[in-house]
Amino acid sequence: MDNVKVYVNVRASFDEQGRMLPRELTWEDGTVYEIDRVLDIRQAAAMKAGGQGDRYTIFVRGQRSYLFFERSAEIAGNNVGRWFVERKALAT
């Protein structure tokens, strides 16, 4: 089974150093998950679903997962990027 990129809504905050930190994410079915902890932030490829951006290693309900921030190519404007996760493609 292949993996797909799923864009999700994320509520984030900025710390005093300017780092963007995700606080909760909303899954495709509308379920809201609080992000318990951000363990790591680094530039990395989404190896399973394709794409690249800032990879956030997060803990949600005791499970480690990855959340990606894909930066917009636009220099101006208020669209700075989108958040996505990788998941297995649904069987058809």
N, C-alpha and C positions, 0 to 999 in steps of 0.2 A: 504494500500500500504506500502511496506517495504521501508526502506532507505538503500542506498548503499554508500560505501566509494569511492570517486573519487579522484585519484591522480592528482595534478595540478602542473604546473611550477610556481615557485615563485622567484621573485627577492628580495633579502634581503640585509641588511647592518648590520654592527656591530657597537654598540656605544662604547664609551671610557671605559665602564665597562665590555665589552665583551658580552653584550646581543645581540642576533640575532633578528633583527626587520624586518618583511616582509614589502616591499614597494609596490609591485604590484603582482597580480596573473593572470595567463592565464587560462581561462575556457576551457572546452573540445572542444568547437567550435572555439577556437582561439581568442576569445574576451579577450582583456587585460583590467583589472580593477585596477585602482590605489587605494591603501589602504590609506584612508584619515587619519585614526588614529588607534593606538593600545591602547585599553583601559585597558587590563589586560593580564597577562601571568601566567599560572599555570598548574601544572600537573593535568590531568583529563582524564576520559574515554570519548570516543565518544559514548554516550548513544544511539543514533539513529542507527548508522551503525556498531558499534563494533570497537574495537581497543582502543589504549591508547597512550598518548604522552603528549606533551606540547600543551595546548589549548590556542590559542590567540583569545581574543575577539576583533574584529575589526569593523571599520566603513568603508563601501564602498558605495559611492553615497547616503549617508544619512541613510543607513540601517545597523543595527547591525547584525553581523554574527560571526560564529566561523571558525577558520582555525587551523588545527592541524599539529604539526610536530611530526612524528613518527621516533624515533631514531633508527639507525642501531645497530644491535647486534655486529657488527665487531668493534674491538678495534683499528685496524690499517687500513690505507688506506684513500682514499678521499671520500668515500661514508658514510657520517655521518647520513643520514636519508632522509626521503621523506615528502613532504607536502600533506595533503588531506583535503577535505571538505566532508560534508554529504549532500546528496540530496535524494529526493524521487526517487524510482525506476521507470523507464518508464514502462507503461503498454505494455504487449505483446499480 
